[in-house]
Amino acid sequence: MQSQKQFYSHIVDTSTITLSLGEMDLTKEERVHLISLAEGNLHHAIVDAVLSELSEEDKKEFLLHLHSNEHGKIWDLLNNKVKNIEDKIKKAAEDLKKELHQDIEEARKKQK
């Protein structure tokens, strides 16, 4: 399953989630669905973290660039408006990935 490249793809790695789900006893469809859900949750967590750093006017500009998938313009805006934005994105992603790994581990224990 190839997911759409996001503006943060170069700094957020989701392969550990995919690998953990791969170790579970799931059908291909279930695995694809869960990976899609995890990536969607990650996307929302990152967008939420970014929006919480921006003014109302900058939020509108960010969402326009996000909607048109203009990664260069997104990074120009974020780097000009938010100090350490890459670190903030990484932290939002890591926090959610830690939660997802805990959920996967609990589900794996229930499968046994």
Secondary structure as UniProt FT lines:
FT   TURN            7..11
FT   HELIX           15..22
FT   HELIX           28..51
FT   TURN            52..53
FT   HELIX           56..67
FT   TURN            68..69
FT   HELIX           71..81
FT   TURN            83..84
FT   HELIX           85..111
//
